[in-house]
Amino acid sequence: MKNIFDASNSIEANLIKNILEREGVVAYISGEYLQGGMGELPAMGMVHIMVENEDQQQAEKIIRDWEQGVYSI
């Protein structure tokens, strides 16, 4: 498994995961529930999008397209 995106929060992670899966890439969220364990402190850099090694290039392209506004919510 490869980490292809570090999300700022679980909402962004689920958004990316849904876009990837809509394009046929199975994605997993790692660290989604760690944010709640931090209490009042902002927890950054803990939520990651993971994909299988063979899907890495396709997933990275999809994320680049999303960052450039190709995908709408």
C-alpha positions as a printed Julia matrix, in Angstrom:
73×3 Matrix{Float64}:
   0.0    0.0     0.0
   1.13   3.5    -0.8
   0.29   6.76    0.92
  -0.71   9.06   -1.91
  -2.31  11.99   -0.08
  -2.1   13.59    3.36
  -5.51  15.03    4.11
  -6.02  17.95    6.45
  -9.03  16.27    8.07
 -11.39  13.31    7.73
 -13.86  15.3     5.6
 -11.23  15.99    2.96
 -10.04  12.38    3.19
 -13.52  11.01    2.53
 -14.0   13.44   -0.35
 -10.78  12.23   -2.01
 -11.63   8.6    -1.28
 -15.03   9.0    -2.94
 -13.52  10.65   -6.02
 -10.95   7.86   -6.35
 -13.55   5.14   -5.96
 -15.81   6.85   -8.48
 -12.91   6.48  -10.93
 -12.45   2.8   -10.07
  -9.53   3.07   -7.62
 -10.03   1.35   -4.28
  -8.79   3.68   -1.55
  -8.41   3.42    2.21
  -8.25   6.11    4.88
  -5.58   5.7     7.52
  -5.66   7.63   10.79
  -9.18   8.96   10.38
 -10.16   8.35   13.99
  -6.92   9.62   15.54
  -8.14  13.21   15.29
 -10.79  12.63   17.95
  -8.16  11.42   20.4
  -6.43  14.79   20.43
  -9.25  16.63   22.22
  -9.16  20.39   21.78
  -5.8   20.47   20.03
  -5.84  20.53   16.22
  -4.41  17.27   14.92
  -2.7   17.73   11.58
  -0.94  15.26    9.34
  -2.58  12.15   10.73
  -5.12  11.34    8.02
  -3.77   9.65    4.89
  -5.24   8.19    1.72
  -3.75   4.8     0.85
  -4.06   2.81   -2.39
  -2.65  -0.45   -3.68
   0.82  -0.14   -5.25
  -0.47  -0.86   -8.75
  -3.04   1.98   -8.47
  -0.57   4.64   -7.33
  -0.01   6.41  -10.66
  -3.69   6.52  -11.57
  -4.63   7.76   -8.1
  -1.98  10.48   -8.13
  -3.26  11.71  -11.51
  -6.84  11.8   -10.21
  -5.73  13.81   -7.17
  -3.76  16.25   -9.37
  -6.86  16.71  -11.5
  -8.96  17.3    -8.37
  -6.5   19.92   -7.12
  -6.78  21.7   -10.48
 -10.57  21.74  -10.28
 -11.38  19.04  -12.84
 -13.67  17.2   -10.39
 -16.65  18.83   -8.76
 -18.21  17.73   -5.52
